[in-house]
Amino acid sequence: MDLEHEHYPGGFYTLMRRLEKRETPFDDPLSVLPPLDIDLNALKAQRVDGAPEMIDMPEDRRHALRKRALIRTEFLGQPELWALHAVCIAILRRRSPPPEAQQLFLRIWREHGGSLALELPVRWLISAATTFGDHGETIDQRLGGQGLMMLFDLIKLHDSERRQSGRRNSDGFPRSRGGPRPDDLGFGLEPYSLPHGDLDMNMLARLWRYSENDTVLQPLGMRMLRMVMSDPRSIFGRIQRYKDRSASDER
């Protein structure tokens, strides 16, 4: 059985064409980027007022000025620096972005990473992680960014499907004492030992290491991983009820 065509009609050819279409570059991206030496502290102090831009917004959906205007409506009343950060991300998610977008993105995180990590909505933290994964300048930024993006995307995918059960995401399923268990996991994987397994701990520890190793990624990585460590509404929070705390780790 060809599972590729079972789940997604057209297989990876269709998936790749869809991705490539979404990565079509914006027209004139440099028109929405300030000089590389712009005063970021001044941008952080200024607040977004998007009304004039919305009036003059180009009709061409591919034009960078239209994308910037739409982004700015999301950040009304918030620092201009946050809006610029989002514009850099939008440009960097397309093919062949100008190097100025990467340089500004990394400079923003070098100089204001602590504030960004604390104040940005989670979806923009995930987008920032994705951008580090694609455009980071060190191996830790790239590996850490890709790992953080995949971690949060899979949590969202898994917990959105689980939500269909009607249970709160902070509530675990009832434990089944004895009796038959459901079929094996997909691909013939061995079930994970919830009381004694260390898969979750190793995954988080590796991502923490990438974040510790790089001062630019550090605020973002530590903020996102502390969210995973403390929020009970994800798979990482729910499985704590199964952990055998009396067992010592001698490995």
Disulfide bonds with the S-S distance in Angstrom:
none
